[in-house]
């Protein structure tokens, strides 16, 4: 039976593709060293928006380079714990404080004997909060602790010490299976489980297609409702996959330039994120569309700390970065001669 397709909203649906083309062009101009402003779009030049490709954003870049591919000696199980813990906070300063306190990357032994908890407590004092504001996390006291980070410590003890989750992730047969493993625990909601599964898939320990599975977050759901008048017989995840499959023809239809991420096309995680960013863009571009969010809170300010670009080597795109000496490991990377985002 043929499914009834979604009905695009006139004047809004095309903004999804316009945003993708314009925002990626801004990224390309910045990494090419061109001086700002990198766009003449007043909304994009005024407000803060994520990159089109999730892996190109600052926190994901740190995750890939300094968590997934750091060259400090550790077991695969330790690295999986590090990836899950880092994504929960998604705050670089928290991770740096933990590493400074311990003198190295945290391990499962640190989780077992309390040193990791002590490092987090010290990090909470050193920084203005342990968590980023980018994700809405489950905040219940599922493990009976009065502070959110202590509940997360108990969650990780449950996952990695009691249940040997790292070994089960290493044995998983699909990205969806990794998601399901994570999603089976308290404090691991739909969206955080998906984001964490994608982070694990960046590493050399897990290797599935990002297009095998997706999960729409709250922002993406708002964007989908704005871009389409009606979803027909499609679910939100089906809509994300439809965008993935039709990206080339839609860009061509609209005459929009788009070369991908050094040749890498949009993947499901990127198409999902684009709906979230389109929702934000529409708050200014199409304010008459009712939404739970009526304005964009964050304005664009250039971060003075450069981040050298580095993508999962298995993607095969690091050699395509222009005028770059691609690092072989996190600690061999130098800002000298590196293409960087700011």
matplotlib code that plots the C-alpha trace (Angstrom):
import matplotlib.pyplot as plt

x = [0.0, 1.3, 1.7, 0.2, 3.2, 3.7, 2.4, 5.1, 4.1, 4.4, 7.1, 8.5, 9.6, 12.1, 13.7, 15.0, 17.2, 18.0, 19.3, 21.4, 23.0, 23.6, 24.8, 27.2, 28.6, 29.3, 31.2, 33.2, 34.1, 35.2, 37.5, 38.9, 40.1, 37.9, 37.1, 33.6, 30.8, 30.4, 26.8, 24.5, 21.5, 20.6, 19.2, 22.2, 24.6, 22.8, 21.9, 23.7, 23.0, 24.6, 26.6, 24.8, 26.9, 26.7, 30.3, 31.6, 30.2, 32.7, 31.6, 31.4, 34.8, 36.2, 34.4, 35.8, 39.4, 39.9, 37.5, 36.9, 40.5, 42.7, 46.0, 46.2, 46.3, 42.9, 40.7, 37.8, 35.5, 37.1, 36.7, 33.0, 32.5, 34.4, 32.2, 29.0, 30.1, 31.3, 28.1, 26.0, 27.7, 28.5, 30.6, 34.3, 35.3, 33.8, 35.9, 39.1, 38.6, 38.1, 41.2, 43.2, 42.0, 42.8, 45.9, 44.6, 41.4, 38.9, 38.7, 36.2, 38.5, 38.0, 34.3, 34.4, 36.6, 35.0, 37.9, 35.6, 32.9, 35.5, 36.8, 33.2, 32.7, 35.9, 34.8, 31.4, 33.3, 35.8, 33.1, 29.8, 27.8, 28.7, 26.2, 25.7, 22.3, 22.2, 20.2, 17.2, 18.2, 16.0, 16.4, 14.7, 16.5, 16.2, 19.1, 18.0, 20.7, 19.9, 22.2, 21.9, 25.5, 25.5, 22.5, 24.4, 27.4, 25.1, 23.7, 27.2, 27.9, 24.8, 25.6, 29.3, 30.1, 26.9, 25.7, 28.9, 27.2, 30.5, 30.9, 27.3, 27.8, 31.0, 28.9, 26.0, 24.9, 23.4, 23.1, 19.5, 20.7, 23.1, 20.3, 18.1, 20.8, 21.2, 17.5, 16.8, 18.3, 16.9, 17.8, 18.4, 15.6, 14.9, 17.0, 20.0, 20.1, 20.2, 22.9, 25.1, 24.7, 25.9, 28.9, 29.9, 29.6, 32.2, 34.8, 36.8, 35.0, 31.7, 31.0, 27.5, 25.8, 24.3, 21.5, 20.3, 18.4, 17.3, 15.3, 13.6, 14.4, 12.0, 13.5, 13.3, 9.6, 8.9, 10.8, 8.9, 5.6, 6.6, 7.9, 4.9, 1.2, 0.4, 2.6, 0.3, 1.1, 4.7, 6.1, 8.7, 11.5, 10.2, 10.2, 13.8, 14.7, 12.8, 14.8, 18.0, 17.0, 15.9, 18.7, 20.4, 17.2, 15.8, 19.0, 19.0, 15.3, 15.9, 19.2, 21.1, 24.8, 25.7, 28.8, 28.4, 31.1, 34.2, 32.1, 30.2, 26.4, 23.9, 23.3, 20.2, 21.7, 22.3, 18.9, 17.4, 19.5, 18.5, 14.9, 15.8, 17.8, 15.1, 12.6, 15.0, 15.4, 11.6, 11.1, 12.6, 11.8, 8.2, 7.2, 3.5, 4.0, 2.9, 5.5, 6.4, 9.5, 8.9, 12.4, 16.0, 17.8, 21.5, 23.2, 26.3, 29.6, 32.9, 34.7, 38.4, 39.6, 40.4, 39.5, 41.4, 39.1, 39.3, 36.7, 36.4, 39.2, 36.9, 34.9, 37.8, 37.4, 40.4, 42.6, 40.1, 40.5, 42.1, 45.7, 45.7, 48.3, 45.8, 46.6, 47.3, 46.1, 44.7, 48.0, 49.9, 47.5, 48.8, 47.0, 50.0, 48.9, 45.6, 42.3, 40.3, 36.8, 36.4]
y = [0.0, 3.4, 5.8, 9.2, 11.6, 14.7, 18.0, 20.7, 24.1, 26.7, 29.3, 27.3, 23.9, 25.4, 27.3, 23.9, 23.6, 27.3, 27.2, 24.1, 25.7, 29.1, 27.8, 25.3, 28.1, 30.1, 27.2, 26.8, 30.5, 30.5, 27.4, 28.9, 31.8, 34.5, 37.4, 37.8, 38.4, 35.1, 35.8, 38.7, 36.9, 39.1, 36.2, 34.0, 36.8, 37.9, 34.7, 31.6, 28.5, 25.0, 23.8, 21.8, 18.8, 17.7, 16.5, 19.9, 21.7, 22.6, 20.1, 17.2, 18.2, 18.0, 14.7, 13.2, 14.4, 14.3, 11.5, 9.1, 9.3, 10.4, 8.4, 7.8, 4.1, 2.8, -0.2, -0.2, -0.4, 2.7, 4.6, 3.7, 5.0, 8.2, 8.8, 8.2, 10.4, 13.2, 13.4, 13.5, 16.8, 18.0, 20.6, 20.8, 22.7, 19.9, 17.3, 19.3, 19.8, 16.1, 15.3, 17.9, 16.5, 12.9, 13.7, 11.6, 10.3, 8.8, 5.0, 2.5, 2.0, 5.6, 5.1, 2.1, 3.6, 7.1, 9.1, 10.1, 11.3, 13.4, 14.8, 15.8, 17.5, 19.5, 20.4, 21.7, 24.1, 25.1, 25.7, 27.4, 24.2, 20.8, 20.6, 22.3, 23.9, 22.3, 19.2, 18.8, 15.9, 13.7, 15.2, 12.7, 11.3, 7.8, 6.6, 8.4, 11.1, 14.7, 16.2, 15.5, 14.5, 12.0, 10.3, 10.2, 8.6, 5.9, 5.5, 4.8, 2.5, 0.6, 0.6, -0.2, -1.9, -3.9, -4.6, -4.6, -2.4, -1.6, -5.2, -5.4, -2.3, -3.8, -6.9, -4.9, -5.6, -2.2, 1.4, 0.8, -2.0, 0.4, 2.9, 0.3, -0.7, 2.9, 3.6, 0.8, 2.7, 5.4, 9.0, 7.9, 9.5, 9.0, 11.9, 11.5, 7.8, 8.6, 11.3, 9.1, 6.2, 8.5, 9.6, 6.0, 5.4, 8.1, 6.0, 3.2, 0.8, 0.9, 1.2, 1.3, 3.6, 6.7, 6.2, 3.0, 4.7, 8.1, 9.7, 13.1, 15.3, 18.0, 20.8, 18.6, 17.8, 21.5, 22.0, 19.2, 20.7, 24.1, 22.6, 20.4, 21.2, 17.5, 14.4, 12.1, 8.5, 9.3, 9.4, 12.1, 9.6, 8.7, 12.4, 12.7, 9.8, 11.3, 14.5, 12.4, 10.6, 13.7, 16.1, 16.3, 16.8, 19.4, 21.4, 21.2, 22.1, 25.3, 26.1, 26.1, 25.3, 22.4, 20.3, 18.5, 18.2, 17.9, 15.6, 13.8, 14.1, 14.8, 11.8, 11.1, 12.8, 15.9, 16.0, 15.6, 18.5, 20.7, 20.5, 21.8, 24.7, 25.4, 25.8, 28.4, 30.2, 30.3, 32.1, 35.2, 34.5, 33.3, 34.6, 34.1, 30.3, 29.5, 27.5, 26.6, 28.7, 32.3, 33.7, 32.7, 33.2, 33.0, 35.7, 34.9, 35.7, 34.5, 32.1, 33.2, 29.6, 27.8, 24.1, 22.1, 20.1, 16.4, 13.9, 10.1, 8.7, 5.9, 8.6, 9.2, 13.0, 14.2, 14.1, 16.3, 19.2, 22.1, 23.0, 20.8, 18.5, 15.9, 14.9, 11.2, 11.5, 14.0, 14.8, 15.1, 17.8, 21.4, 24.6, 25.5, 24.7, 23.2, 24.2, 25.4, 26.5, 29.3]
z = [0.0, -1.0, 2.0, 1.8, 1.7, 3.9, 2.7, 2.7, 4.1, 1.4, 2.1, 5.0, 3.8, 1.4, 4.3, 5.6, 2.4, 2.3, 5.9, 5.1, 2.1, 3.7, 7.0, 5.4, 3.2, 6.3, 7.8, 4.6, 4.5, 8.1, 7.8, 4.6, 6.7, 5.2, 7.5, 8.8, 8.3, 6.5, 5.3, 4.4, 5.9, 8.9, 11.0, 10.5, 11.2, 14.4, 16.1, 17.2, 15.1, 15.0, 12.1, 9.4, 10.3, 13.9, 13.8, 12.9, 16.0, 18.7, 21.4, 18.9, 17.6, 21.1, 21.6, 18.4, 18.9, 22.6, 23.8, 20.9, 19.5, 22.3, 22.4, 26.2, 27.1, 28.2, 27.6, 25.1, 28.0, 29.6, 26.4, 26.1, 29.6, 28.8, 25.7, 27.6, 30.5, 28.3, 26.3, 29.5, 30.5, 26.9, 28.6, 27.7, 30.8, 33.0, 31.2, 31.4, 35.1, 35.6, 33.7, 35.6, 38.9, 38.0, 36.0, 33.1, 31.5, 33.9, 34.0, 35.3, 38.2, 39.1, 38.8, 41.1, 43.9, 44.0, 42.5, 39.5, 41.9, 43.7, 40.4, 39.4, 42.8, 42.3, 38.7, 40.0, 42.3, 39.5, 36.9, 36.7, 36.5, 35.2, 32.4, 29.1, 28.3, 24.9, 26.0, 28.3, 30.6, 32.7, 36.2, 38.4, 41.5, 40.0, 42.2, 45.3, 45.2, 45.9, 43.2, 39.5, 38.9, 41.7, 40.1, 36.9, 38.7, 40.1, 36.6, 35.2, 38.1, 37.2, 33.5, 33.5, 36.8, 37.5, 34.0, 31.9, 29.4, 27.6, 26.6, 25.4, 23.3, 21.8, 20.9, 19.4, 15.9, 14.9, 15.8, 16.9, 19.2, 20.9, 21.3, 22.8, 25.3, 26.4, 26.4, 28.8, 31.8, 34.0, 33.0, 29.4, 27.4, 23.7, 22.5, 24.8, 24.0, 20.3, 20.7, 22.8, 20.3, 17.5, 19.6, 20.3, 16.5, 15.9, 17.7, 16.2, 18.6, 16.8, 13.1, 11.8, 9.2, 10.7, 8.3, 9.8, 12.6, 13.7, 16.6, 16.4, 19.4, 20.7, 18.5, 15.4, 16.1, 16.3, 13.0, 11.3, 12.4, 10.9, 7.6, 7.0, 7.1, 7.5, 7.8, 5.9, 6.7, 7.8, 11.3, 12.2, 11.8, 8.3, 7.4, 8.5, 6.3, 3.4, 3.6, 3.7, 0.5, -1.4, -0.4, -3.8, -5.8, -3.5, -3.5, -7.3, -7.5, -5.5, -7.2, -3.9, -3.7, -1.4, -1.6, 1.8, 4.4, 2.2, 0.0, 2.8, 2.2, 4.9, 7.2, 9.4, 12.5, 10.4, 8.8, 12.3, 13.6, 10.6, 11.6, 15.0, 13.5, 11.0, 13.9, 15.4, 12.1, 11.6, 14.9, 13.2, 9.6, 10.0, 13.5, 12.8, 13.0, 16.6, 18.6, 22.2, 21.6, 20.4, 20.1, 19.7, 23.0, 21.9, 19.8, 17.8, 19.4, 18.0, 20.3, 20.5, 21.2, 17.9, 17.5, 14.9, 12.6, 12.9, 11.8, 12.4, 10.2, 9.0, 7.2, 4.9, 4.7, 6.8, 3.8, 2.0, 4.5, 2.6, 3.5, 6.5, 8.1, 9.4, 13.0, 13.6, 17.2, 19.6, 21.2, 17.9, 16.7, 16.7, 15.8, 13.6, 10.0, 11.1, 9.6, 12.6, 13.6, 16.1]

ax = plt.figure().add_subplot(projection="3d")
ax.plot(x, y, z, "-o")
ax.set_aspect("equal")
plt.show()
